[in-house]
């Protein structure tokens, strides 16, 4: 019997009308804004009326460092949420919206997999409810207003050589990383160097994910620093009268998106991915809304725990006042074998020794998450090629760290395959052992915050940066931003800045290439190694295999 693809499974789903899904959470039909039959946005006025309700329990799903073998955070998040509902808990999942960049680049889709998916899968992976388009439009409106202001006399005395606000597009396009804008004569503005980032790396995306209301959104947008004047004073979006129009573009997007799993359980999908260059968490509004409506909220953060989980704890939870109750670290035997030195072509062969060696990566992630005061369980996302001996190694190594490692077969079996994980999670949460605390204090110097993350979480001996980097950090502190958290931009494939260095490397040095102030989002972006904020397409993009069949159905989107 042939194995069905993710998209075939999703297309065969029996979806419920979104009003019925909302009703499971007690959301009245007049509080939803339907986008067709199976997806909707939740009214912000309704959300503000939930403030007095008690919060449910918050569970984070993170993972080991990713490999080409795959890990499965989103799939596990969906499987765990479905299983919690299966055992009688009122649970909601909070996921991130997929970017078109990786959908057409490497991954081909990001809505879970197998029998642990959110639907409608094609809509979620493509334009969905238009949130990313709105974010890109708001960002690029600000770009246009900067150049227009300079063109019409430059009353603010902006130094066109010191415009820091780049443009964005939600697509991998390396040719746009560095461009020259404004050429073609006086009618086309002032010629200057510019560039594009991918939309999810935009500060507008970060603000969108961290804002708690429309008024907070506009305040943050107005605080964006876009350039410096000739005498080196910061220029904010508010001074260009941009914040009102940007907020207007984002007013509908800020409402969380409600969809459902294959088992018809509610899920909020809202906010951006890419924890290697952004903070990689779903929106604060979606998470806080879910906490008011459910007993358990299962959310995810991008890539390994050194990136997404660290930013979830140090940025999102710190800024939003969230208190996580437990975490799941997703691992696969296949990925652990790659961390143990096995080539991708050999992953189907049993190799318990390589699994044990690769578990060094898992152990460091366990210790890192526990260092935030959050209790942990390991989910072994099962593949058909996994052997009992290999899975037993993972259980033994996890037990040595004082945590359970539980086999989860949600891809093949849906919630039934994750029931044991759900039971273990309930026991962990109700044990009440969480004592959450960020890994550094607000008062610590920015350079020392970076060093704390690198040495305590990455296993590095030190960090290095040239004089220009140190000068910028000093300047940020002088402007009153020294208390902000830092958002590390680093390869997702390694604890180091070398993507080829798997396992748990130690003794390395983390080079800080650049630092960028996100005054509206209220963090400092730290660019390390060779990481790019505008990805490129691979040699054979996923887009080459995506299209429509004779009946108009999407094919190739996993």
Phi, psi and omega in degrees: 000128181287148179275130179287146176283165178304316184290327177292319177296315181297320183291334180275000184294147174261092184277148174264153174304142186295334176295326178288322176296317178297323181297331178297335178262004181079017180271119181291153184300326181288350179266001178247151177244095186293140170245078189086200185274337195235011174211151183203162171254150182261130185299135182291328177295321176298317181298318180297334179283354180270357191305325185281349182285151179287153180274148171279193181265142185249124180240130178259136172253120177230194188203173169289174178297131186292152176223168174298346179285340178090149180236301174102050179294310182296316178301317180291322177302314179294315180299318179293317179298316176298319182292323176299318175295324180298324181268012171099008177267147175273102188237145176232143175260141176238110186243169177264152177282138177290148173267145177295335181305297179290333178300319180263356181261282187250309194280318182084356179164155184209054181237030185089192182199161180058231181261023174229074183231160167256146183226155007283119190298315181297317180298314183299320183281342182255246187273342178050240179254013174085012183300314183293326177295320178295319179295316177298320179295317179296317179299311185286337171299316178298320177301314181296321181292327177297308182294325178294321179298316179296319182298321185263042169109340174057057180302328181278356178062041179293133174276109185297344176280347184239033171278118184262351184274111179269175176264168181223157171209143183271065179200145173288120183205088186298334182294343182263002183303318179224125181224170170246124182251158173081016178276162178111012176107171185302330181290349183251018177089193181267131177292132177202159176286141180212190179183172179241143165249164172286148189307322183292344176272358182292144173296331176297321176298314180298317178298315178305318182284335185258345182293147182253351181194172177298318181293321177294321177302311182294320178301314181293318178299319179295334182278351181302130174266120188254340186192181171235152175282175178301327179263025169067031174264142182292145177245125183257158180301327180299324181291340176266006181056038184266336191295324181294312181292322178296318179297321179300318178295332187259000189298321178280323181300328184293341176288129181297148179266129177253128173225200182217161174273176176300336179264016174066026174269148186288144177217135172264129176237111190199121177104173196261157178269206174072064179287356175278336179233351177230190181273350161067029180236158174289175189290149175298320181300316180295315182296313181294323177297314180299321180296332177281339187254347187225160175282326179230134174240122179252118181235168181234160172224147193291151175054207183286170183294339178292339179252282186300313182294318180301317181287325174302313182287310190277337180249297187295307183294320179299312185284328185263356181070031180272148179234099180291143183262336181191167178221150173247130173254117182273133176222152170238149177300321181299313181294321179296325176295323177294319176295338177270006173102006181276136177290150183303325182291343183255009187292339181283350180268138179298134180204079183295329179295319178294323177299314180298317178296317180292338180296348173303325177293315178299316182300316180295320178295321177300311181297322180296312181295319179295334179293343175272002180080023182247123179291153192230146165230146179260132174255119175271101181287105194282135170250156184297334182277351181294137178258161179300319181297319181293316180291328178295325176300315180297317179297319180295314181296318179297318180299325177297336177265005178079023180231158176274145169241120189240132179288132180233123182246041185293329180302316183271329191238006180061216185297331179298329180278356182236011183297319179296322177296319179296317179298316179296322180294318178300315178299319181295314181293313183287346173293339173065031183270352183296133175223066189297138173204135175301162187278345176217157180272156179302324188285345180296142179299150183303315179300320181288331174296315178299314181295323178300313179296315183295317184277320183279327184253323183271347183078017181281156174277328186194174171237154178226149176200146182285178185300325182296322179294312181297322180295319179295319178297320178296320178297317178300318180295319180296329178280357177098019183247014182294340181277353186289152171287167179249145181245105187282127172257109188211152176307141180277348190272352184208154170293337178269188175264006176260109185297342180273356184264091184273184180079226181227070182297147178226162175079005180276171178242134181264113178278125177267109185276327183199159173226141184227132181274124172250083187290332178282317177286339178070050166206168178249122178279131181245111183268120184243155175055223184256016183299141181245141176269001168229103181290165172248164177281150176285176180303318177239093183293151175302332180302333181296341185244009181257137179186198179242141175274186185296339180264006178084012179274144177290135175233153175088357182267035180060000000 
